């Protein structure tokens, strides 16, 4: 896992503000929603991970440097 520095965290927060809609492309977790699942960003934590609410009810975060989403 890569750790984000302060500048990267701020860039991710600017790119994915609260309310941003995303689509999951890849997530390395056995509990992950399937690719194509859409969700809403509710915040970005201090590790640059996206705090999520997925449309299917999951709340699994998008981990910086591991998982891949695209903005809608």
Order of alpha helices (4+ residues) and beta strands (2+ residues): alpha-beta-beta-beta-beta
